[in-house]
Amino acid sequence: MCNKNQIIDWLKINHPELSWTRAPGDEPPTGVDSLYINRQEGYEIADLMYKFFKSCYIKCNDSNLKKKL
């Protein structure tokens, strides 16, 4: 299964341009049905990816992470 920290670590290494600051209003994490996701915010992308991987029973490995982005 997938671990959110694996996704965050992978994003930080492979996409250093993302912002990793969470504002107080950013909790709870972004929902899958959200109409808008800020693609510059690493935590929002990681939250969405984690929910996708978990719901589809996809393993978090480098190959799968590359395919999904």
Wavefront OBJ file of the C-alpha trace (Angstrom):
o trace
v 0.000 0.000 0.000
v 0.853 3.619 -0.117
v 2.345 5.842 2.546
v 1.742 9.604 2.289
v 5.329 10.291 3.373
v 6.607 8.314 0.368
v 4.597 10.551 -1.946
v 5.761 13.725 -0.200
v 9.415 12.628 -0.321
v 9.131 11.719 -4.004
v 7.476 15.045 -4.867
v 10.096 17.035 -2.930
v 12.922 15.305 -4.809
v 11.370 15.325 -8.276
v 9.416 18.586 -8.141
v 11.403 21.049 -6.009
v 9.427 23.976 -7.426
v 6.377 23.077 -5.323
v 5.527 25.080 -2.218
v 5.457 23.072 1.028
v 3.794 25.505 3.414
v 0.334 24.754 4.757
v -1.831 27.672 5.739
v -4.135 27.245 8.772
v -7.132 26.987 6.418
v -5.589 24.083 4.468
v -6.836 21.475 6.935
v -8.468 19.052 6.451
v -6.596 17.843 3.360
v -8.032 18.522 -0.073
v -10.911 16.272 -1.049
v -10.976 14.277 -4.253
v -14.171 16.056 -5.268
v -12.641 19.497 -4.781
v -13.335 21.853 -7.667
v -9.970 23.547 -7.408
v -6.541 22.253 -6.476
v -3.619 24.635 -6.354
v -1.043 22.832 -8.458
v 1.767 24.852 -6.881
v 1.080 23.492 -3.386
v 2.890 20.225 -2.731
v 0.635 19.187 0.153
v -2.507 19.541 -1.946
v -1.008 17.393 -4.702
v 0.256 14.830 -2.182
v -3.173 14.632 -0.481
v -4.909 14.017 -3.797
v -2.327 11.470 -4.978
v -2.493 9.607 -1.664
v -6.275 9.293 -1.863
v -6.050 8.118 -5.476
v -3.363 5.503 -4.784
v -5.188 4.278 -1.680
v -8.617 3.997 -3.331
v -7.180 2.171 -6.362
v -4.885 -0.098 -4.303
v -1.815 1.100 -6.206
v 1.643 0.608 -4.703
v 3.796 3.670 -4.108
v 6.918 3.013 -6.086
v 8.978 5.242 -8.336
v 7.541 3.737 -11.506
v 3.909 4.255 -10.462
v 4.545 7.769 -9.184
v 6.048 8.775 -12.541
v 3.095 7.321 -14.457
v 0.490 9.123 -12.387
v 2.001 12.586 -12.801
l 1 2 3 4 5 6 7 8 9 10 11 12 13 14 15 16 17 18 19 20 21 22 23 24 25 26 27 28 29 30 31 32 33 34 35 36 37 38 39 40 41 42 43 44 45 46 47 48 49 50 51 52 53 54 55 56 57 58 59 60 61 62 63 64 65 66 67 68 69
